[in-house]
């Protein structure tokens, strides 16, 4: 299901088409080649001083890594994410040989955005989730103390919303995408003053 963004200016196709569906095709495959492209996109994201704080745990449906990531998700997220072709956990490295990594969370966010936009380019959908147990990930994968499991990501082939079953979930999936107006987003002169040229 496509839900392109309604924008006030033209956007790159991947940005306009990116959204976070939960309805995923349980038979749809996410290939290693697609995952490699997504991870390369994340690897080439900007970071403060080229510190590269992003790391990923990666599992494809049916393998042990997928199962362990799925087990760490909240029950609500497991109810739909089991259909994903791949599950990942984005991990933020907070220290390296030079000490604390400045803006590590920002760097991980940039890498994550690259990853999900590449997923769209690959004809896939990616849904990022805060609903998981970081301690279970840390223990299950031997994540070191200087690394913080920050977000889980389900990647898959989009499906029709009815696969979700419950009416409220289907309605939520079909609901229009919304963002605040550009005038409430970009300011000039003083906070809250819209940029006149926009």
N, C-alpha and C positions, 0 to 999 in steps of 0.2 A: 504494500500500500504506500503510495507516494503522498506526501503532504508538503509541497514546496512552500518556502517562506514567502509571505506577501511583503515585499520590500518597497522602499521609496527610491531605490537606486539599484542598478544591475549588480548581481553578485556572481562570483564563480559558481559553477553548477554544483560542486561538492558542498559548498557552504549553504546554498539555497535548499538543497535536498536533505541535508543532515537533520535528523531528529532521532529520538530515542524510543523506538517501539519496543514493546514487550512481546508482541506476537511474532514468533519466529517459527520457521518450518523445521520440525523435528527430523526431517529426512534431508534437509539442505546441508550441503557440505561446505566447510571452510577449509580450503587446501593449505598445505604448508607453503606453497608459493604465495598465496594471498597473505598469510600470516607474515611471511618474510618481508613482503612489500610494506605491510603495516608497521612492522617493527623497524624497518629501515627509515620509514617516514618519521617515526618517533625518535630514532637515533640522531636524525639530522635537525632536530628542533634546536632553536637557540637556547643557551643557558648562560648564566652569569660567569664570565671569565672562562667559558668553555668547560665548566666543572661537570657537566653531564650527570645530574643527580638521578635520572630516571633509570629504573630497572624493571623487568617484567617477568612474572611467572606465567608460563604459557601451557595450556592444555587443550587438546582437541577431544571432542565428544568420544567417549569410549576408553580414553586412556586414564591412567591413575592420577595424573595431575589434574585433569578435568574433574574427576570424582572428588578429590580432596578440596579443590576450590569450591565446588558445588556444595559440599558438606559444611563449609564455613559461611555460606550465605544465610541470611535470615530465612525463616520459613516462607515468608511472603515472596521473597526473590526466588527461592528454589522452585516455587509453584509454576514459574514460567521460564526461568533461566535454564532448566534442564533440557529445553529444546534447542539451545544455542549450539552452533557448530564448534565454537571455541569459547573458553573462559580464560580470562587473564586477571592477574592482580598487578596493578601499578604500585611499585615500591619506590619510596623516596630515600636516597642515600643522603644522610645529613653531615657526614664527615668524610674527608679523604686524607691523603698523606700530608696535606697542607693545613689541616684543621677543619673548623666548621665551614660548611658550604653555604654561602649567602644565597638567599632567595631560592633555596632548594625546592620549596613547594611550588613556586612560580615556574621553575624549570620543569618540574614534573607535569604541571598543568599544560605547558606549551607542548611537551612531548605527547601528552594525551590527546590534545586537539589535533596534532598532526596525524596521530594514529587513527582517530575516528574519521577524519576527512579522507584518509587513504582507504579506509573501509568502504566509505560511500563510493569512492572512485572504483573500487573493486566490485561494486554491485551488491554490497553487503550493508548491514545495519549494525551499529554498536550502541549499547546502552550501558552507561557508567552508573555504578551503584556504591552508595555509602553503607548499605545494609549488609554488612558481613562482619565476622569476628576476626579482627587483626591478630589477636593473640593465638587463635587457632592456626592462622596462616604462618605466623612467626614460628610456632612450635612444629607444625607439620612440615615446614620446608627448611627449617634451620636458618631462618633469616637472622643475620647478626644484629647486635644492639644498635649499631649506627644506621640501620635501615628501617624504614617505617612503612608497613603495608598501608596504603592510603585509599585506594579505590579498586573495586572489582569491575571488570568489563565483560559483558556478554556480547559476542559477535555471532551473527548468523544471517541466514537468508530470510528476508521479511515474509510474513504470511498474513492472511486475512485475520482481522481482530477477533472473529468468532471463535478462533482456536482457544481464546482465553476463557471461554465458558460463561463467566458471570457477566450479567448485563452491565453492571457499573464499570467493569474492566473494559468491555467492548466499547461502551460510550466514551470512556476516557481515551481510549486509543483512537477513536474516530474524531474526537473533539479538535477544533481548529487550533493551530499553534498560535501563541500570542507572545508579544513582547511589548515593553513600554515604548511610548512614542519617542522618536529621535529627539524632540525638543525637551524631553525629560531625561535624556541620556547624555547629551553633549552640551557643555556650557561654555560661555564666553563672558568676560568682564567680571561677573560675580557668580557664586554658586547658585544654581537654579535659573540663571538667565540663559535662555536658549540661544544658540549661535544663529544670528539672523540669516546668514547665507544658506543655512540648512533647512 
